């Protein structure tokens, strides 16, 4: 019985070898950059509406769509602005497009564009 188990395992190992083993990958370009579509989706902007601007804390409250890059569903939430220019540029009621990222453990608006 033990010999049968050993023989079965050896047989499975031989036939379970991936098809690309050996030199089959020799012609592949391993230095290729990610596709432009993937790169652009990583920097995607989300539609939002400015609900409140607090210049003293540098926070902007947004009613936003899904923020897929940080795993957040649509909601209304205050975010730290990356720089003071964003705080002075945003006004309650503005329709904007934003990029939110986790910066040093804080969800931060790293890009804000007003929509016309």
C-alpha positions as CSV (number, residue, x, y, z in Angstrom):
1,X,0.0,0.0,0.0
2,X,2.8,2.4,0.9
3,X,4.5,1.8,-2.5
4,X,1.2,2.6,-4.3
5,X,1.0,5.9,-2.4
6,X,4.6,6.8,-3.2
7,X,4.1,5.8,-6.9
8,X,0.9,7.8,-7.2
9,X,2.5,10.9,-5.6
10,X,5.5,10.7,-8.0
11,X,3.2,10.2,-11.0
12,X,1.1,13.2,-10.0
13,X,4.2,15.4,-9.4
14,X,5.5,14.6,-12.9
15,X,2.2,15.5,-14.6
16,X,1.4,18.5,-12.4
17,X,4.4,20.4,-13.6
18,X,3.3,23.7,-15.1
19,X,3.3,24.0,-18.9
20,X,5.7,27.0,-18.8
21,X,8.5,25.2,-16.9
22,X,11.9,25.3,-18.4
23,X,12.7,27.8,-21.2
24,X,9.1,28.4,-22.3
25,X,9.2,31.9,-20.9
26,X,12.5,32.9,-22.5
27,X,10.8,35.1,-25.2
28,X,8.6,37.0,-22.8
29,X,9.3,40.7,-22.0
30,X,9.3,40.8,-18.2
31,X,10.1,44.5,-18.1
32,X,6.8,45.5,-19.7
33,X,4.9,48.3,-17.9
34,X,1.3,47.9,-16.8
35,X,-1.3,48.9,-19.3
36,X,-2.4,52.5,-19.6
37,X,-5.9,51.5,-18.6
38,X,-4.7,49.9,-15.4
39,X,-2.5,52.9,-14.6
40,X,-5.3,55.4,-15.2
41,X,-7.7,53.4,-13.1
42,X,-5.2,53.7,-10.2
43,X,-5.4,57.5,-10.5
44,X,-9.1,57.7,-11.1
45,X,-11.0,60.7,-9.8
46,X,-14.4,60.3,-8.0
47,X,-17.4,62.7,-8.3
48,X,-18.2,64.5,-5.1
49,X,-20.0,67.6,-3.7
50,X,-18.4,69.9,-1.1
51,X,-20.6,70.0,1.9
52,X,-18.4,72.0,4.3
53,X,-15.0,73.6,4.3
54,X,-13.1,74.1,7.6
55,X,-10.1,76.3,7.0
56,X,-8.9,76.1,10.6
57,X,-8.5,72.4,10.5
58,X,-7.8,72.0,6.8
59,X,-10.7,69.6,6.4
60,X,-13.2,69.4,3.6
61,X,-16.4,67.4,4.0
62,X,-17.5,65.7,0.8
63,X,-20.5,63.7,-0.3
64,X,-18.7,61.3,-2.6
65,X,-19.1,58.3,-4.8
66,X,-17.3,55.0,-4.2
67,X,-13.6,55.4,-3.5
68,X,-12.5,52.0,-4.8
69,X,-8.8,52.6,-4.2
70,X,-9.4,52.9,-0.4
71,X,-12.4,50.5,-0.3
72,X,-15.0,53.0,0.7
73,X,-18.6,53.0,-0.4
74,X,-20.4,56.3,-1.3
75,X,-21.0,58.5,1.8
76,X,-20.5,61.9,3.3
77,X,-17.3,62.3,5.3
78,X,-14.6,64.9,6.2
79,X,-11.1,64.5,4.7
80,X,-7.8,66.3,5.3
81,X,-6.8,68.4,2.4
82,X,-3.2,67.7,1.1
83,X,-2.5,71.4,0.9
84,X,-4.0,74.8,1.9
85,X,-4.7,75.7,-1.7
86,X,-7.4,73.0,-1.8
87,X,-9.1,74.5,1.2
88,X,-9.2,78.0,-0.2
89,X,-10.3,76.7,-3.7
90,X,-13.3,74.6,-2.4
91,X,-16.6,76.2,-1.4
92,X,-19.8,74.6,0.0
93,X,-22.0,73.3,-2.9
94,X,-19.1,73.0,-5.4
95,X,-19.2,69.9,-7.7
96,X,-15.7,68.5,-7.7
97,X,-13.7,65.4,-8.7
98,X,-11.3,64.1,-6.1
99,X,-8.6,61.6,-5.5
100,X,-8.5,60.3,-1.9
101,X,-5.5,58.3,-0.7
102,X,-4.3,57.0,2.6
103,X,-1.4,59.3,3.5
104,X,0.4,58.3,6.7
105,X,-2.7,56.6,8.0
106,X,-5.1,59.5,7.2
107,X,-7.5,59.6,4.3
108,X,-6.4,62.7,2.5
109,X,-7.6,64.6,-0.6
110,X,-4.5,64.5,-2.8
111,X,-6.2,65.9,-5.9
112,X,-9.3,68.2,-6.2
113,X,-10.7,69.5,-9.5
114,X,-13.8,71.7,-9.7
115,X,-16.3,70.7,-12.3
116,X,-17.9,73.3,-14.5
